[in-house]
Protein backbone atom coordinates (compact mmCIF):
# COMPACT_ATOMS: atom_id res chain seq x y z
CA UNK A 1 0.00 0.00 0.00
CA UNK A 2 1.09 3.57 -0.83
CA UNK A 3 4.19 2.49 -2.77
CA UNK A 4 2.79 4.30 -5.80
CA UNK A 5 4.04 7.92 -5.56
CA UNK A 6 0.76 9.11 -7.10
CA UNK A 7 -1.05 7.98 -3.98
CA UNK A 8 1.37 9.95 -1.79
CA UNK A 9 0.62 13.04 -3.86
CA UNK A 10 -3.12 12.43 -3.70
CA UNK A 11 -3.15 12.28 0.07
CA UNK A 12 -0.96 15.36 0.30
CA UNK A 13 -3.15 17.38 -2.06
CA UNK A 14 -6.46 16.40 -0.51
CA UNK A 15 -5.21 17.04 3.02
CA UNK A 16 -3.90 20.53 2.21
CA UNK A 17 -7.10 21.44 0.35
CA UNK A 18 -9.45 20.23 3.05
CA UNK A 19 -7.60 21.22 6.19
CA UNK A 20 -5.98 24.54 5.28
CA UNK A 21 -2.67 23.44 6.80
CA UNK A 22 0.82 24.05 5.46
CA UNK A 23 3.00 21.71 3.47
CA UNK A 24 2.61 18.05 4.41
CA UNK A 25 6.09 16.55 4.10
CA UNK A 26 6.16 14.60 7.33
CA UNK A 27 6.60 11.29 5.52
CA UNK A 28 7.60 8.92 8.24
CA UNK A 29 5.25 10.51 10.78
CA UNK A 30 2.10 10.60 8.71
CA UNK A 31 2.10 7.30 6.88
CA UNK A 32 4.39 5.06 8.92
CA UNK A 33 1.46 3.00 10.19
CA UNK A 34 0.33 2.09 6.69
CA UNK A 35 2.66 -0.63 5.56
CA UNK A 36 5.65 -2.91 6.25
CA UNK A 37 6.38 -6.03 8.23
CA UNK A 38 6.88 -5.70 11.98
CA UNK A 39 7.81 -9.22 12.99
CA UNK A 40 10.88 -10.62 14.62
CA UNK A 41 14.17 -9.49 16.03
CA UNK A 42 13.21 -7.78 19.28
CA UNK A 43 15.16 -8.36 22.47
CA UNK A 44 15.65 -6.45 25.70
CA UNK A 45 16.58 -2.89 24.74
CA UNK A 46 19.66 -1.30 26.27
CA UNK A 47 18.62 2.22 25.25
CA UNK A 48 15.48 4.26 24.66
CA UNK A 49 16.99 6.92 22.41
CA UNK A 50 19.92 7.75 20.14
CA UNK A 51 21.29 11.13 19.07
CA UNK A 52 23.43 10.81 15.94
CA UNK A 53 25.69 13.86 15.52
CA UNK A 54 27.16 14.14 12.03
CA UNK A 55 30.29 16.24 11.54
CA UNK A 56 29.77 16.71 7.82
CA UNK A 57 32.94 17.15 5.81
CA UNK A 58 35.10 14.75 7.80
CA UNK A 59 36.56 15.54 11.22
CA UNK A 60 40.29 14.94 11.53
CA UNK A 61 40.88 11.99 13.87
CA UNK A 62 44.54 12.97 14.11
CA UNK A 63 43.64 16.38 15.53
CA UNK A 64 40.85 15.30 17.92
CA UNK A 65 40.64 11.81 19.46
CA UNK A 66 43.68 9.96 18.05
CA UNK A 67 46.69 12.28 18.19
CA UNK A 68 50.11 10.97 17.25
CA UNK A 69 52.57 13.09 19.28
CA UNK A 70 55.52 10.83 18.41
CA UNK A 71 54.94 10.90 14.67
CA UNK A 72 56.94 13.14 12.31
CA UNK A 73 55.92 16.81 12.32
CA UNK A 74 54.39 16.39 8.86
CA UNK A 75 51.91 13.99 10.43
CA UNK A 76 51.39 15.06 14.04
CA UNK A 77 50.67 18.68 13.20
CA UNK A 78 50.42 21.63 15.58
CA UNK A 79 48.15 20.38 18.34
CA UNK A 80 49.22 18.88 21.66
CA UNK A 81 47.50 16.08 23.61
CA UNK A 82 45.96 16.70 27.04
CA UNK A 83 44.91 14.30 29.79
CA UNK A 84 41.26 13.43 30.34
CA UNK A 85 38.99 12.11 33.06
CA UNK A 86 40.10 8.62 32.00
CA UNK A 87 43.63 7.80 33.22
CA UNK A 88 45.98 7.23 30.28
CA UNK A 89 43.54 8.55 27.66
CA UNK A 90 44.57 11.74 25.91
CA UNK A 91 42.75 13.90 23.38
CA UNK A 92 43.37 17.25 21.65
CA UNK A 93 44.16 20.36 23.67
CA UNK A 94 41.32 22.16 21.87
CA UNK A 95 38.77 19.79 23.40
CA UNK A 96 39.08 20.90 27.06
CA UNK A 97 35.40 20.41 27.85
CA UNK A 98 35.31 16.94 26.32
CA UNK A 99 38.42 16.00 28.29
CA UNK A 100 36.32 16.26 31.47
CA UNK A 101 33.58 13.87 30.30
CA UNK A 102 35.56 11.10 28.61
CA UNK A 103 34.64 8.75 31.47
CA UNK A 104 31.16 8.81 29.90
CA UNK A 105 32.57 8.04 26.43
CA UNK A 106 34.03 5.26 24.35
CA UNK A 107 36.07 5.52 21.16
CA UNK A 108 36.28 3.50 17.99
CA UNK A 109 39.75 4.21 16.65
CA UNK A 110 39.70 1.76 13.74
CA UNK A 111 36.65 2.76 11.70
CA UNK A 112 37.19 2.30 7.98
CA UNK A 113 35.48 2.02 4.59
CA UNK A 114 36.47 2.49 0.94
CA UNK A 115 34.65 5.69 -0.04
CA UNK A 116 36.96 8.64 -0.67
CA UNK A 117 34.26 11.10 -1.76
CA UNK A 118 31.76 12.92 0.44
CA UNK A 119 28.48 11.68 -1.05
CA UNK A 120 29.29 7.98 -1.08
CA UNK A 121 31.01 8.20 2.32
CA UNK A 122 28.00 9.98 3.83
CA UNK A 123 25.66 7.36 2.37
CA UNK A 124 27.58 4.52 4.00
CA UNK A 125 27.84 6.46 7.27
CA UNK A 126 24.07 6.97 7.52
CA UNK A 127 22.84 3.66 6.11
CA UNK A 128 25.63 1.25 7.04
CA UNK A 129 26.04 0.17 3.41
CA UNK A 130 27.93 1.41 0.40
CA UNK A 131 25.74 2.82 -2.35
CA UNK A 132 25.26 0.65 -5.44
CA UNK A 133 26.74 3.38 -7.61
CA UNK A 134 30.05 3.07 -5.75
CA UNK A 135 32.43 5.80 -4.69
CA UNK A 136 31.37 8.98 -6.44
CA UNK A 137 29.90 12.44 -6.00
CA UNK A 138 26.38 13.05 -7.35
CA UNK A 139 25.73 15.93 -9.73
CA UNK A 140 22.06 15.20 -10.41
CA UNK A 141 19.38 13.94 -8.03
CA UNK A 142 19.16 10.19 -7.60
CA UNK A 143 16.80 8.11 -5.49
CA UNK A 144 18.03 6.92 -2.13
CA UNK A 145 18.04 3.13 -1.89
CA UNK A 146 18.99 1.97 1.61
CA UNK A 147 17.12 3.64 4.49
CA UNK A 148 19.01 5.65 7.07
CA UNK A 149 19.20 4.35 10.65
CA UNK A 150 16.26 6.36 11.95
CA UNK A 151 14.02 5.42 9.04
CA UNK A 152 14.76 1.72 9.45
CA UNK A 153 13.93 2.05 13.14
CA UNK A 154 10.68 3.92 12.36
CA UNK A 155 9.72 0.98 10.19
CA UNK A 156 10.31 -1.44 13.06
CA UNK A 157 8.46 0.79 15.54
CA UNK A 158 5.25 1.36 13.56
CA UNK A 159 3.07 -0.48 16.05
CA UNK A 160 4.27 1.75 18.90
CA UNK A 161 2.09 4.58 17.55
CA UNK A 162 4.77 7.18 18.23
CA UNK A 163 3.87 10.74 17.31
CA UNK A 164 7.49 11.30 16.21
CA UNK A 165 9.80 8.32 15.90
CA UNK A 166 12.65 9.98 14.02
CA UNK A 167 13.60 13.64 13.77
CA UNK A 168 16.36 15.34 11.78
CA UNK A 169 17.66 18.88 12.17
CA UNK A 170 18.45 21.63 11.39
CA UNK A 171 18.50 21.20 7.59
CA UNK A 172 19.06 18.66 4.82
CA UNK A 173 22.80 18.56 4.14
CA UNK A 174 24.06 18.59 0.59
CA UNK A 175 27.04 18.76 -1.67
CA UNK A 176 25.92 19.56 -5.22
CA UNK A 177 22.54 17.98 -4.45
CA UNK A 178 20.95 16.85 -1.19
CA UNK A 179 22.92 13.74 -0.28
CA UNK A 180 20.62 10.70 -0.77
CA UNK A 181 21.01 9.11 2.65
CA UNK A 182 18.67 11.13 4.87
CA UNK A 183 15.34 9.41 4.39
CA UNK A 184 13.40 6.19 4.07
CA UNK A 185 15.01 4.89 0.87
CA UNK A 186 13.30 1.74 -0.37
CA UNK A 187 10.95 1.81 2.62
CA UNK A 188 9.32 4.85 1.05
CA UNK A 189 8.73 8.47 1.97
CA UNK A 190 6.40 7.25 4.71
CA UNK A 191 9.53 6.66 6.76
CA UNK A 192 11.31 9.92 6.08
CA UNK A 193 12.20 11.82 9.27
CA UNK A 194 10.29 14.64 10.90
CA UNK A 195 12.34 17.55 9.59
CA UNK A 196 13.09 20.46 11.89
CA UNK A 197 14.50 23.60 10.27
CA UNK A 198 16.43 26.42 11.87
CA UNK A 199 15.60 30.06 11.33
CA UNK A 200 19.15 31.28 11.72
CA UNK A 201 18.29 34.98 11.82
CA UNK A 202 15.66 34.61 14.56
CA UNK A 203 17.59 31.78 16.25
CA UNK A 204 14.47 29.63 16.35
CA UNK A 205 13.50 26.15 15.20
CA UNK A 206 10.45 25.67 13.04
CA UNK A 207 8.34 22.98 11.43
CA UNK A 208 5.89 24.54 9.01
CA UNK A 209 3.68 21.47 9.16
CA UNK A 210 2.98 22.18 12.85
CA UNK A 211 1.76 25.72 12.19
CA UNK A 212 -1.94 26.38 11.68
CA UNK A 213 -2.61 29.32 9.41
CA UNK A 214 -3.51 32.47 11.31
CA UNK A 215 -6.90 32.75 9.63
CA UNK A 216 -7.83 29.20 10.66
CA UNK A 217 -8.59 28.89 14.39
CA UNK A 218 -8.56 25.47 15.98
CA UNK A 219 -12.36 25.24 15.83
CA UNK A 220 -12.35 25.82 12.07
CA UNK A 221 -9.64 23.21 11.55
CA UNK A 222 -11.84 20.79 13.48
CA UNK A 223 -14.76 21.64 11.22
CA UNK A 224 -12.64 20.88 8.17
CA UNK A 225 -11.72 17.55 9.70
CA UNK A 226 -15.41 16.79 10.10
CA UNK A 227 -15.91 17.75 6.46
CA UNK A 228 -13.13 15.41 5.41
CA UNK A 229 -14.74 12.57 7.35
CA UNK A 230 -18.13 13.28 5.78
CA UNK A 231 -16.71 13.30 2.27
CA UNK A 232 -14.68 10.11 2.50
CA UNK A 233 -17.51 7.54 2.37
CA UNK A 234 -18.47 8.68 -1.11
CA UNK A 235 -14.93 8.82 -2.43
CA UNK A 236 -14.06 6.29 -5.15
CA UNK A 237 -11.37 4.60 -3.08
CA UNK A 238 -10.91 1.03 -2.05
CA UNK A 239 -11.57 0.27 1.66
CA UNK A 240 -7.90 -0.59 2.12
CA UNK A 241 -6.72 2.72 0.65
CA UNK A 242 -9.37 4.65 2.56
CA UNK A 243 -8.23 3.08 5.82
CA UNK A 244 -4.63 3.96 5.06
CA UNK A 245 -5.58 7.54 4.26
CA UNK A 246 -7.51 7.76 7.52
CA UNK A 247 -4.31 6.91 9.37
CA UNK A 248 -2.45 9.49 7.29
CA UNK A 249 -4.92 12.25 8.17
CA UNK A 250 -5.25 11.24 11.81
CA UNK A 251 -1.48 11.39 12.25
CA UNK A 252 -1.43 14.87 10.72
CA UNK A 253 -4.08 16.15 13.09
CA UNK A 254 -2.33 14.43 15.98
CA UNK A 255 0.84 16.36 15.13
CA UNK A 256 -1.04 19.64 14.79
CA UNK A 257 -2.42 19.14 18.27
CA UNK A 258 0.79 17.83 19.80
CA UNK A 259 1.77 20.41 22.37
CA UNK A 260 4.63 18.16 23.44
CA UNK A 261 6.30 18.36 20.03
CA UNK A 262 5.72 22.11 19.77
CA UNK A 263 7.27 22.76 23.17
CA UNK A 264 10.32 20.64 22.40
CA UNK A 265 11.30 23.12 19.70
CA UNK A 266 10.76 26.21 21.84
CA UNK A 267 14.11 27.12 23.36
CA UNK A 268 12.61 30.10 25.19
CA UNK A 269 11.63 27.57 27.85
CA UNK A 270 15.30 26.97 28.60
CA UNK A 271 17.16 29.22 31.00
CA UNK A 272 19.79 31.60 29.56
CA UNK A 273 22.35 29.68 31.59
CA UNK A 274 21.42 26.38 29.95
CA UNK A 275 21.47 27.87 26.47
CA UNK A 276 24.87 29.40 27.15
CA UNK A 277 26.11 26.06 28.41
CA UNK A 278 25.53 24.61 24.92
CA UNK A 279 26.90 27.68 23.19
CA UNK A 280 25.21 30.96 22.28
CA UNK A 281 26.86 32.99 19.54
CA UNK A 282 25.99 36.20 17.66
CA UNK A 283 23.95 35.81 14.49
CA UNK A 284 26.26 35.59 11.48
CA UNK A 285 25.81 36.16 7.76
CA UNK A 286 24.56 33.17 5.81
CA UNK A 287 27.01 31.31 3.62
CA UNK A 288 29.99 32.47 1.59
CA UNK A 289 32.67 31.19 -0.75
CA UNK A 290 34.20 28.46 1.37
CA UNK A 291 35.59 27.30 4.67
CA UNK A 292 33.91 26.42 7.96
CA UNK A 293 33.79 30.09 8.94
CA UNK A 294 31.27 30.57 6.13
CA UNK A 295 28.96 27.74 7.21
CA UNK A 296 25.23 28.40 7.12
CA UNK A 297 23.74 28.81 10.62
CA UNK A 298 27.09 28.00 12.18
CA UNK A 299 26.18 30.13 15.22
CA UNK A 300 23.40 27.59 15.99
CA UNK A 301 25.64 24.53 16.22
CA UNK A 302 25.38 24.36 20.01
CA UNK A 303 21.64 25.01 20.11
CA UNK A 304 21.10 22.14 17.66
CA UNK A 305 22.20 19.70 20.36
CA UNK A 306 20.00 21.39 22.96
CA UNK A 307 16.99 20.86 20.68
CA UNK A 308 18.05 17.23 20.25
CA UNK A 309 18.02 16.79 24.05
CA UNK A 310 14.56 18.38 24.24
CA UNK A 311 13.27 16.05 21.52
CA UNK A 312 14.57 13.02 23.39
CA UNK A 313 12.89 14.30 26.55
CA UNK A 314 9.66 14.64 24.55
CA UNK A 315 9.85 10.95 23.63
CA UNK A 316 11.53 11.00 20.20
CA UNK A 317 13.75 7.90 20.12
CA UNK A 318 16.08 8.78 17.21
CA UNK A 319 17.44 12.23 16.36
CA UNK A 320 19.88 13.14 13.59
CA UNK A 321 21.83 16.37 14.03
CA UNK A 322 23.74 17.66 11.00
CA UNK A 323 26.50 20.01 12.15
CA UNK A 324 26.85 21.79 8.81
CA UNK A 325 24.64 22.06 5.73
CA UNK A 326 26.89 22.75 2.76
CA UNK A 327 29.91 20.84 1.55
CA UNK A 328 32.95 23.13 1.41
CA UNK A 329 31.65 25.15 4.36
CA UNK A 330 32.13 22.44 6.97
CA UNK A 331 34.78 20.08 8.38
CA UNK A 332 36.41 19.58 4.97
CA UNK A 333 39.76 21.10 5.94
CA UNK A 334 41.85 20.75 2.78
CA UNK A 335 43.25 24.20 3.51
CA UNK A 336 44.37 25.68 6.85
CA UNK A 337 43.33 22.60 8.80
CA UNK A 338 44.80 23.76 12.09
CA UNK A 339 43.55 27.31 11.83
CA UNK A 340 40.02 26.16 10.99
CA UNK A 341 39.96 23.57 13.76
CA UNK A 342 41.39 25.87 16.41
CA UNK A 343 39.26 28.92 15.64
CA UNK A 344 36.01 27.67 14.10
CA UNK A 345 35.41 23.93 14.19
CA UNK A 346 36.52 22.56 17.54
CA UNK A 347 35.46 25.16 20.15
CA UNK A 348 31.69 25.04 19.48
CA UNK A 349 31.75 21.25 18.95
CA UNK A 350 33.67 20.76 22.20
CA UNK A 351 31.33 22.95 24.21
CA UNK A 352 28.09 21.58 22.75
CA UNK A 353 28.86 17.86 22.84
CA UNK A 354 30.21 17.99 26.39
CA UNK A 355 27.15 20.00 27.47
CA UNK A 356 24.84 17.39 25.93
CA UNK A 357 26.63 14.57 27.76
CA UNK A 358 26.58 16.38 31.11
CA UNK A 359 23.00 17.56 30.66
CA UNK A 360 21.66 14.11 29.87
CA UNK A 361 23.62 12.69 32.79
CA UNK A 362 22.20 15.23 35.24
CA UNK A 363 18.68 14.51 34.00
CA UNK A 364 19.11 10.76 34.41
CA UNK A 365 18.86 10.19 30.65
CA UNK A 366 22.44 9.41 29.65
CA UNK A 367 22.29 5.72 30.52
CA UNK A 368 19.25 5.24 28.25
CA UNK A 369 20.48 7.53 25.45
CA UNK A 370 23.30 6.60 23.08
CA UNK A 371 25.20 9.50 21.50
CA UNK A 372 27.11 8.83 18.29
CA UNK A 373 29.47 11.53 16.98
CA UNK A 374 31.20 10.96 13.65
CA UNK A 375 32.13 12.39 10.29
CA UNK A 376 31.93 10.50 7.00
CA UNK A 377 35.68 9.83 7.15
CA UNK A 378 38.87 11.14 8.75
CA UNK A 379 41.72 13.17 7.30
CA UNK A 380 45.05 12.20 5.76
CA UNK A 381 48.01 11.56 8.04
CA UNK A 382 50.22 13.59 5.73
CA UNK A 383 49.67 17.35 5.93
CA UNK A 384 49.37 18.83 2.45
CA UNK A 385 51.06 21.90 0.99
CA UNK A 386 48.15 24.14 2.01
CA UNK A 387 48.49 23.22 5.68
CA UNK A 388 45.42 21.04 5.26
CA UNK A 389 44.48 17.42 5.46
CA UNK A 390 42.59 15.59 2.71
CA UNK A 391 39.98 12.81 2.76
CA UNK A 392 40.92 9.58 4.56
CA UNK A 393 38.40 6.72 4.95
CA UNK A 394 41.10 4.10 5.60
CA UNK A 395 41.09 4.73 9.35
CA UNK A 396 39.32 7.27 11.56
CA UNK A 397 37.63 7.68 14.93
CA UNK A 398 34.02 7.61 16.14
CA UNK A 399 32.96 8.75 19.61
CA UNK A 400 30.13 7.09 21.55
CA UNK A 401 28.70 8.34 24.82
CA UNK A 402 26.05 7.09 27.23
CA UNK A 403 23.81 4.20 26.28
CA UNK A 404 25.46 1.75 28.66
CA UNK A 405 29.01 2.12 27.35
CA UNK A 406 32.03 1.26 29.45
CA UNK A 407 33.53 4.66 30.20
CA UNK A 408 36.94 5.05 28.61
CA UNK A 409 36.61 1.91 26.48
CA UNK A 410 38.41 1.87 23.15
CA UNK A 411 37.70 -0.44 20.23
CA UNK A 412 40.60 -1.04 17.88
CA UNK A 413 43.67 1.08 17.31
CA UNK A 414 45.31 2.89 14.42
CA UNK A 415 48.92 2.45 13.38
CA UNK A 416 51.74 4.81 14.35
CA UNK A 417 50.64 7.56 11.95
CA UNK A 418 46.87 7.00 12.03
CA UNK A 419 46.80 5.67 8.49
CA UNK A 420 45.35 2.17 8.91
CA UNK A 421 43.83 0.02 11.65
CA UNK A 422 46.50 -1.75 13.66
CA UNK A 423 43.88 -4.05 15.16
CA UNK A 424 40.15 -4.78 15.19
CA UNK A 425 38.97 -2.77 12.18
CA UNK A 426 35.33 -1.66 12.28
CA UNK A 427 32.93 -0.54 9.57
CA UNK A 428 29.83 1.67 9.30
CA UNK A 429 27.92 -1.61 9.08
CA UNK A 430 29.23 -2.53 12.52
CA UNK A 431 28.17 0.88 13.82
CA UNK A 432 24.66 0.42 12.40
CA UNK A 433 24.45 -3.05 13.93
CA UNK A 434 25.55 -1.60 17.28
CA UNK A 435 22.81 1.04 17.20
CA UNK A 436 20.09 -1.49 16.36
CA UNK A 437 21.38 -3.97 18.94
CA UNK A 438 21.32 -1.32 21.68
CA UNK A 439 17.67 -0.71 20.82
CA UNK A 440 17.00 -4.42 21.30
CA UNK A 441 16.67 -5.15 17.58
CA UNK A 442 18.47 -8.03 15.89
CA UNK A 443 20.66 -6.47 13.14
CA UNK A 444 20.06 -9.58 11.01
CA UNK A 445 16.34 -8.93 10.99
CA UNK A 446 14.93 -8.56 7.48
CA UNK A 447 13.30 -5.51 5.98
CA UNK A 448 11.95 -5.58 2.43
CA UNK A 449 12.36 -3.29 -0.56
CA UNK A 450 9.59 -2.47 -3.03
CA UNK A 451 10.30 -5.63 -5.02
CA UNK A 452 9.84 -7.66 -1.81
CA UNK A 453 13.53 -8.52 -1.68
CA UNK A 454 14.83 -9.11 1.86
CA UNK A 455 17.67 -7.08 3.31
CA UNK A 456 19.16 -7.44 6.75
CA UNK A 457 18.94 -4.21 8.74
CA UNK A 458 22.73 -4.18 9.02
CA UNK A 459 25.49 -6.26 7.49
CA UNK A 460 27.92 -5.81 10.39
CA UNK A 461 28.32 -7.03 13.94
CA UNK A 462 27.58 -5.07 17.13
CA UNK A 463 30.63 -3.79 18.98
CA UNK A 464 29.53 -5.41 22.23
CA UNK A 465 32.87 -4.99 23.93
CA UNK A 466 32.28 -1.23 24.29
CA UNK A 467 29.27 -1.81 26.53
CA UNK A 468 28.76 -3.16 30.01
CA UNK A 469 26.02 -5.56 28.91
Secondary structure, 3 states (H helix, E strand, C coil): CCCCHHHHHHHHHHHHHHHCECCCCCHHHCCCCCCCCCCCCECCCCCCEEEEEECCCCCCHHHCCCCCCCCCHHHHCCCCEEECCCCCCEEECCCHHHHCCHHHEEEEEEECCCCCCHHHHHHHHHHCCCCCCCCCCCCCCCCCCCCCHHHHHHHHCHHHCCCCCEEEEECCCECCCECCCCCCHHHCHHHCCEEEEEECCCCEEECHHHCECCCCCHHHHHHHHHHHHHHHCCCCCCHHHHHHHHHHHHHHHHHHCCHHHHHHCCHHHCCHHHHHHHCCCCCCCCCCCCCHHHCCCHHHHHHHHHHHHHHHHCCCCEEEEECCCECCCCCCCCCCHHHHHHHHHHHHHHHHHHHHHHHHHHCCCCCCEEEEEECCCEECCCCCCCCCCCEECCCEEEEEEECCECCCCEECEECCCCCCEEECCECHHHHHHHHHHHCCECCCCEEECCCCCEEECCCCCCCHHHECC
